[in-house]
Amino acid sequence: MNLVPLLHHTSIRLLSSLIMPSPQQNKLLVLFYHQVLKEADPILCDEPDAETFDWQMGVISKYFNVLPLSEAYELMIRGRLPRRAVCVTFDDGYANNIDVAYPILKKWNIPATFFIAVGFLDGGRMWNDTVIESIRRADQEYLDLSKFGLSGYEISDESQRLNVIREILNELKYLSVNERMHKVERIAEFIGKELPDHMMMRSEQVAELHKGGMEIGGHTVNHPILARLSSEEAESEIVSGKNVLYELLGDQVTSFAYPNGVPGKDYTGLHVDIVRRAGFRLAVSTAWGCATNRIDRYQLPRIGSWDRTPERFSLRLLRTYLDRNVLTA
């Protein structure tokens, strides 16, 4: 008899019953994902594959109370959240969200919220994916990008390529939108490889998720760092993205995720006000932690889900619940 699953089950049940907050503490844990891959990819090593995502959803289905984000927030502000309340969210709108993640969500009867950057639907590609897929396909063992204001890079093995991708993404992320896109396009032209054009969902797939009971949220049009835009540009990105989704779904879009999502760096109080005026009822950041009813509804924190064993994943969730340094604004 294999005792490992039984021991895992017993330990998580015992831990959760002993250390979970009482209902009066009213904590909400919001997980966020970007992609769920069919198979593990060493270049996208932070993204779970289908097998990993399946057991992660199995863990939260068995040991936690999984709720739609909008419903969970309403319960939280009324002090009626169940213990071990969890929400699942996805950012950007990758095609594997519906091809890979959605069947697993349905298997475990888990609702999720998908925040869609509408400018990349129907054949678009995000700038970071242009960088990733170009360097993945590059024939060179040494890539000299000094003419683009970058450096020269050894990319003779997979580990080097991964490190170079991370370095270049960090170099480009906080450039102005136009300067960043110009550099990315020139890098792709220089490497000269055909790139995938099916990485993001089609409009009808977003509608399918909505019809299937999933919540769709706003994530701007072009996924800019809002703090790098003028107030007029930021408002256009936020409001236009919401309007496109309304036209697509024929339903109100009530939740929003800030691109990149670091408070005070990627967005400011100005953008919180724009989101509020645009008619969203809540918004999420990438600040780490649990949400409570003391937190600004337009800056709810979330946590990533990078653990690759059920034990570490479960303990991370429990530890986050126990964290007393809960954000309040």
Secondary structure, DSSP 8 states (H G I E B T S, - for coil): ---HHHHHHHHHHHHHHHHS--GGG--EEEEEES--BSS--GGGTTS-BHHHHHHHHHHHHHHSEE--HHHHHHHHHTT---TTEEEEEEEE-BTHIIIIIHHHHHHTT---EEEE-GGGTTT---HHHHHHHHHHH---SEEE-GGGTS-EEE-SSHHHHHHHHHHHHHHHTTS-HHHHHHHHHHHHHHHT----S-SB--HHHHHHHHHTT-EEEE--SS---GGGS-HHHHHHHHHHHHHHHHHHHSS---EEE-SS--BTTTB-HHHHHHHHHTT-SEEEEEEES-B-TTS-TTSEEEB-----SHHHHHHHHHHHHH-S-----
